[in-house]
Amino acid sequence: MIEVSTYEAKTHLSELLQKVKNGERVLITKHHIPIAMMTPALSQRKRSVEETIAAMKLFRKENTLKGLKLKNMIEEGRR
């Protein structure tokens, strides 16, 4: 883990972001007191079209309007 002051973080932000992108963690301190931690973001895998369609069908199956009519809801929104 890399430890830097707020001034160093501000001055060398691009370099620190590159290190974070490469998997390093950066602790930012102010007067030697930790105030923030930069860590790599969790990468999100893109779903395939088939997986997306399956997820949408499952959502529709599990979530219903419970007796409400879509047409009535649309009309209500137009008022």
Sequence and secondary structure as in RCSB ss.txt:
>XXXX:A:sequence
MIEVSTYEAKTHLSELLQKVKNGERVLITKHHIPIAMMTPALSQRKRSVEETIAAMKLFRKENTLKGLKLKNMIE
EGRR
>XXXX:A:secstr
 EEEEHHHHHHTHHHHHHHHHTT  EEEEETTEEEEEE          HHHHHHHHHHHHHH   TT  HHHHHH
HHH 
